[in-house]
């Protein structure tokens, strides 16, 4: 069976395998991964918890209302709840009360806590978005790894076709006595090597597809078909776009930086709330109470009915109280100092995130410029190597060079094809990353 027939059958089987199977674009892979990724879901739970914490901090402004009721059986020497005199008797009694208090002033602790929890909630929202961005980049990397390995398979199949043609040619020449049998062994060895390379590249492709399926959490599939064509690799980068301009755009929306920025605001409000514990606090209190006791008798020594006692013993109170922190082992002052440190740490962490973002953008732009030059040179090298191999093939057919020289030219041509494929995809991924930080919608995160 000739290599052309082999490739035809392989393509036909692949089309049968993919018949009816979904063809995935990069956007679809990213969207599916975001919807099904467990880490994204876990981060969303943290966001929901932050939202509830913020809501509860607002509800903490409401008055505290508590109810109380008891039933007590008394036996032996005990104080009579009606007269206050010690008696030796058996009886039961009930007490009922409803109390409420509301804080008027606590050094603005609650208001600053509300603001702090709101900033924390906003930070958790950015954390979810950051997790989506990280996942999207991993999916993009896995997506282009598949395209790279697909290219390797295609290149190795082309090399295999050439080796098969050369082997058939040498075999005929040997049969005619034009070439030595040693040339046939060389051709066969090269053919077997290319078959092994095809198998190795197919295995790498299967592993790359598994990686993408795992990132997407697409467990019900063991294979995935991607769009066959991609946008051509662009070697153009707007020279007017500077590092500073890209940084300003990225700084305004990159979730990792925004999240830390909100945490700085939160730490500042937490510091202000902690300082509020150094000030006096004022609150209003009010309450209702009543009681019943079997020792509460009328003139005939009969127990006054329950409803009458509840009505007669009904009491109410209202007032204000002030709490002045004088000395609590200096604990309040210590907490303020600790919160100052936490605030400084939050600001330092923000500086670190901004610095890492700027350095990342520097590397991306520099790498992009280097890859553009490398890709242009690689294209020229592929053309030159293709021409060199074509000449070597013709010289070999005329008996002007030996098999080793031909195989060396063929292998060099295959290597330059693979290098060109790799550089092109690296350039595409790198430029897409720059476009992302420049605010362009390269991912559909919704």
VOGUVEX-430433 format. One record per residue (C-alpha): residue in three letters; z, y, x. Coordinates in steps of 0.001 Angstrom, whole numbers, plus 524288, in hexadecimal, padded with zeros to 5 digits. Layout:
% VOGUVEX-430433
ALAZYX ...
% end
This chain:
% VOGUVEX-430433
UNK800008000080000 UNK7FC0280D10805C9 UNK805558185C80728 UNK7FDBE820537FD1A UNK7FFAB815767F355 UNK80E09814F97F702 UNK80FC4823927F49E UNK8084E822BE7E7D2 UNK81109817BE7E2FB UNK81D3581EFE7E787 UNK8195082B4F7E046 UNK815D98235D7D438 UNK822FE81C717D445 UNK829F8829637D62C UNK822C482F047CA84 UNK826A18234B7C24F UNK834C9824DD7C696 UNK83480833327C355 UNK82D4C831987B682 UNK83599837727ABE1 UNK83FC883BA87B5D1 UNK84411849C47B5E6 UNK83E57852657C07F UNK8494085B2C7C591 UNK847B28690F7CA7B UNK851BE86F747D350 UNK856FF877C77C821 UNK8589B86BD37BF87 UNK85FCE8648B7CA3C UNK8690686FFA7CC36 UNK86B7A871D07BDA4 UNK86E4E863607BB86 UNK87765862F67C740 UNK87F2786EC77C2A7 UNK880C2868F97B527 UNK8855E85BB17B9FB UNK88C1285E4E7C6F9 UNK89A7F85AB17C68A UNK89ED8864B07D092 UNK898DB86F9B7C879 UNK8A01186A727BC95 UNK8ACCB869E37C438 UNK8AB32877F17C8B2 UNK8A87B87BB77BA98 UNK8B5A8875E97B6E0 UNK8BC0687EE87C0EC UNK8B51188A567BA8B UNK8BA07886467AD13 UNK8C7D98854C7B272 UNK8C6A8892F37B839 UNK8C1FB898127AB2B UNK8CDBF892607A41F UNK8D6FC897D47AE77 UNK8D1318A54D7AC4E UNK8D2858A42979D84 UNK8E09789FE179EC1 UNK8E3CD8AB7D7A77D UNK8DF138B44879C62 UNK8E72A8ACC27926D UNK8F3238AEC479B04 UNK8F35E8BCD4795EF UNK8F74A8B7CE7888D UNK905C58B736784B2 UNK90D248AAB678796 UNK912648A4E977AFC UNK91B688991077AC1 UNK92252891FB76FDF UNK92EF088A4177100 UNK935F48809D76848 UNK9408E8767376A8C UNK948CE86C9B76350 UNK95609869AC7693F UNK95FEF85F6776526 UNK96DA9863437697B UNK97919859FB76AFF UNK9868C85C0B77108 UNK98C808689F7760B UNK98201872E977571 UNK980338813A7723C UNK97D89884487640C UNK970A988BED763DB UNK9756C8936B757EC UNK982E9897D375CB2 UNK9825E8959C76B3A UNK98F3788DE276A8B UNK9909B88082770E9 UNK9916C875EF7668E UNK9922E86721766CE UNK988278637675CDF UNK97AF885D1775A53 UNK96FDD8656F75541 UNK961DA8692F757DC UNK95B908767C75985 UNK94E1A87C8175AAE UNK948DA888657619F UNK93BA588EE075FCB UNK935D089A2B7676E UNK928E08A0F2769E9 UNK927B48A94B77632 UNK91CFF8B20377B73 UNK91B358BA5478789 UNK9102F8C29B78CA8 UNK90EBF8C86179A39 UNK90D098D70E79A78 UNK90C4B8D8CA7A926 UNK90C028CF337B475 UNK906108D74A7BF21 UNK8F8948D4C77B929 UNK8F9B68C68C7BD7F UNK8F3218C0F87B184 UNK8E7FD8CAC77B157 UNK8E5118C8627BFB0 UNK8E6038B9C07BD88 UNK8DBEC8BAD47B2AC UNK8D2A68C1DE7BBDA UNK8D53A8B7FC7C6AD UNK8D2898AC307BE0B UNK8C6408B2B47B8E3 UNK8C1188B4387C6C7 UNK8C4B58A6247C9C5 UNK8BD378A1EB7BDA0 UNK8B15C8A99F7C237 UNK8B2B88A3327CF93 UNK8B277895A87C961 UNK8A61A899667C20E UNK89FE689CB57CF22 UNK8A4EF88FCB7D49C UNK89D4A8888B7CA24 UNK89114890387CD7E UNK8933488DA77DBFD UNK8944187F147D978 UNK8876D87FC87D1ED UNK880D8887117DD0F UNK8859587D247E71F UNK880DA872087DE98 UNK873BC878B67DC96 UNK871C987A027EB46 UNK8756B86BBD7ED5F UNK86BCC867AD7E2E0 UNK861408704D7E8EE UNK863CD86A3D7F638 UNK8631A85C777F096 UNK856D4860247E8DF UNK84F99864B37F516 UNK854A9859207FCDE UNK84D6A850A27F326 UNK84118858CB7F49A UNK84254857D480366 UNK843C58491580306 UNK8388B848177F95C UNK8307484F7D8035C UNK834D68462B80E08 UNK8309083A9D805C0 UNK8235A840F38034C UNK8216A8440A811BE UNK8257683675815F1 UNK81C128308380C0E UNK8111D838C0811D4 UNK814E88341381F60 UNK815238261F81A4E UNK8077E827C0814A5 UNK8027D82C9A821BA UNK8090882147828DB UNK803368179F81F42 UNK7F58F81D408213C UNK7F72781CBF83005 UNK7FC1A80ED782F64 UNK7F06080AB38272F UNK7E7498118D830C6 UNK7ED7C80B5883CC5 UNK7ED497FE0383650 UNK7DE9B7FF0C83414 UNK7DC8D803F3841EF UNK7E4617F89584764 UNK7DC8F7EEFE83F44 UNK7D0207F4FC844C5 UNK7D5887F43F85285 UNK7D511802E28547E UNK7E3DE80473855C8 UNK7EE3C7FC1685C1D UNK7F8177F4AE853F6 UNK802E57FCE3859F6 UNK7FD808088885262 UNK7FF46800D9845E3 UNK80D727FE3E84948 UNK80F8180CC784B92 UNK809278101583E8C UNK8112B805CB83779 UNK81DD880A9C83DAC UNK81AEE8188483968 UNK8177C813CB82BA6 UNK8245080C5082A63 UNK82BCD8181182F73 UNK825B9820D582512 UNK828F0816E781A7D UNK837108170281EF2 UNK83704825E781ED4 UNK83220825EB810C3 UNK83D3981CE480CE4 UNK847498253E813FE UNK84252831B380D95 UNK8426A82B4B80034 UNK8509A8276E8027F UNK853EA8356380666 UNK84D3683A2E7FA07 UNK85533830D17F1AB UNK861BA835A47F835 UNK85DD7843E07F5EE UNK85B82840FF7E783 UNK868CA83A687E690 UNK86F21846897EC60 UNK868C084F3A7E215 UNK86C88845F87D70E UNK87A9F846347DBBE UNK87AD98550D7DC91 UNK87577855B57CEB6 UNK87EC584B087CA0B UNK872F0844587C409 UNK8792D836F37C3F5 UNK870608306B7B9F9 UNK8647A8317F7C2FB UNK861A582B117D010 UNK85548832C17D2C5 UNK850778408D7D06C UNK842DC8466E7D01B UNK8415D854867D498 UNK8365F85E0D7D215 UNK82B2985A537DB0B UNK8273D868147DF33 UNK82F61873217E488 UNK82C8A881747E654 UNK825C9883D57F362 UNK82E9B8876B7FEAC UNK82ED4896168005C UNK82FF689BDE80DF2 UNK831D58A9A1808BA UNK83EFF8B05F80910 UNK840418BE7B80517 UNK842A08C5A1811D9 UNK8489B8D0FA80A6B UNK853EB8C880805DB UNK85EB48C9D780FEA UNK86AE88C1D2811D5 UNK873158CCEB80C69 UNK86B1A8CE037FFE6 UNK86BA28BF4E7FD7E UNK87A378BF7980033 UNK87C8D8CA6B7F67B UNK875868C2C37EBE4 UNK87C418B5F77EF37 UNK889978BC807F05F UNK888838C12C7E264 UNK886FA8B3C77DC33 UNK88A168A86E7E56B UNK894FC8A1477DE24 UNK89CDF89D867EA30 UNK89E6D8ABCE7EDFA UNK8A06B8B09B7E00A UNK8AAD18A64A7DDB5 UNK8B2728AA847E9A9 UNK8B0DA8B8C87E5CE UNK8B72A8B5EF7D89D UNK8C2198AEC07DF98 UNK8C4A98BAE67E7B5 UNK8C5FC8C2E77DB34 UNK8CED88B8637D58C UNK8D77F8B8367E1AA UNK8D8FD8C6F37E0D8 UNK8DD4C8C6427D2A2 UNK8E6738BB087D5C2 UNK8EC8A8C3727E051 UNK8EE8A8CE737D693 UNK8F4628C4E87CCCE UNK8FDB78BFB97D71E UNK902018CD797DA86 UNK9055A8CF5D7CC2D UNK910A68C5B27CDD6 UNK917868CFF97D634 UNK918B88D92C7CA97 UNK922238D8997BEFB UNK91D238D1F47B2C5 UNK91FA08D64B7A4D0 UNK91E218CDD8798B5 UNK9213E8CE7478A48 UNK928B58C346783E2 UNK92B288BFFE7759A UNK92FE18B45E76DF6 UNK934AA8AE417615A UNK93F7D8A40D75FFA UNK947A989CDD755F1 UNK95058890E47554E UNK956A8886A574CB4 UNK9636787F5D74EAF UNK96B6B875B3746AB UNK977B887D4474A87 UNK9733988910742D8 UNK97AFA8875673623 UNK97CDF88F5E729FD UNK989E8892947233F UNK98A23884F271D1D UNK9886087E9372A94 UNK97AB987A62726D0 UNK96F8E87B69730A2 UNK967A08876A72DEA UNK959CE8831472A3E UNK94F7E882AC73503 UNK946DE88D3672F17 UNK9525C8967C72D61 UNK956D5894BE73B6F UNK94911896D67408C UNK9483D8A370738D5 UNK956068A83A73BD8 UNK955458A54A74A76 UNK9480B8AB7F74C3E UNK947E28B4D9757FA UNK93DE18BCB475F2E UNK93D7F8C40C76C0F UNK934478CCBB773D3 UNK9358F8D342780E1 UNK930158D5FC78E31 UNK933708D08C79B5F UNK930958D4CA7A92F UNK930458CC0B7B4FC UNK931E08D26B7C248 UNK92EF08C9D47CE2C UNK939448CD8A7D825 UNK939B68C1E77E14B UNK933E68B46B7DFB2 UNK934A98AFFE7EDAB UNK929998B9747F0C6 UNK9206D8AFB27EA3E UNK9188C8B9F77E2E3 UNK915F18C1837EF59 UNK912148B4F37F62A UNK908588B1B57EB66 UNK9025D8BF3E7ECC3 UNK900908BD2B7FB5C UNK8FA958AFD17F910 UNK8F12E8B5737EF24 UNK8ED438C0287F8B6 UNK8E9998B5888025A UNK8E1F58AE557F7CE UNK8DAA78BAED7F4AA UNK8D7298BCF2802F9 UNK8D2AD8AECE803FB UNK8C9EA8B0797F818 UNK8C3988BC807FE31 UNK8C1A58B55A80B0C UNK8BB768A9E3803F9 UNK8B2228B35F7FD62 UNK8AE798B90A80AA2 UNK8ABFC8AB3A80F92 UNK8A3268A80B80406 UNK89B7F8B4A6805DB UNK89A168B20D81463 UNK8957F8A40E81231 UNK88BAE8A8AD80804 UNK886128B2E081144 UNK8852F8A91481C71 UNK87EA789F2381382 UNK8745D8A91280F77 UNK872098AC9281DBB UNK86FA189E39820D3 UNK866BD89C6C8150B UNK85E118A80F81857 UNK85D618A4A0826C1 UNK85A7B896598238F UNK8500689A94819DB UNK849248A2D782407 UNK849AC897BF82DE0 UNK844B388DCB82407 UNK839488967482013 UNK834A78971282E23 UNK837368888882FE9 UNK82FE4885178237B UNK823E488CF88274A UNK823C688695834AD UNK825E68794582E6C UNK81A2287B368258D UNK811B387E5883146 UNK816FC872AB838A4 UNK813D78699082D46 UNK805EB86E9682CF8 UNK8048A86D2383BA5 UNK80A8B85F9B83BD3 UNK8020885B438306C UNK7F60585FA1837EF UNK7FAE8858E184449 UNK7FD0384C4083CF7 UNK7EFA784D118367E UNK7E95F84E8E843E0 UNK7F194843768495A UNK7ED8D83ACD83DFF UNK7DF2583D2F840B6 UNK7E0D683B2384F4C UNK7E81F82E8584CAF UNK7DD6082982843D6 UNK7D3C182C2184EDE UNK7DC5F82523858A8 UNK7DF568315B86099 UNK7EE2C8300C85F84 UNK7F7448248E85DEF UNK7FFEC820FA8525B UNK80C29826AB85886 UNK806098343685983 UNK8017B8335B84B79 UNK80EBA82F1B84656 UNK81555839E084DFA UNK80C5E84402847C0 UNK80EAC83E2283A58 UNK81D6383DFC83BFC UNK81D8684C11840C2 UNK815CD84FDE834B5 UNK81FAA848D982BFB UNK82B2284F5E832CB UNK8254685CF08310E UNK822D885A1E8229B UNK831088565A8209A UNK83606861FC8285C UNK82D6886B178206B UNK8327686537813C5 UNK8408A866BF81821 UNK83EF4874CF81CBA UNK837D7878868102F UNK842868733880769 UNK84D4E8793480FD1 UNK846778864880E93 UNK84559884A47FFD7 UNK853CA881457FE52 UNK857F088C3F8076B UNK84FAB8965E8005C UNK8549A891B67F318 UNK86269893867F80C UNK85F5A8A1617FC7D UNK8592D8A43C7EF3D UNK8659689F717E8AE UNK86E2F8A89A7F08D UNK864728B36D7EDED UNK867338B1DD7DF5F UNK85B038AA5F7DB5D UNK85CD889FDD7D0CE UNK85912893BC7D884 UNK8627588B3B7D0AC UNK863E7889B67C20F UNK872A3888477C162 UNK872F1889287B28A 
% end
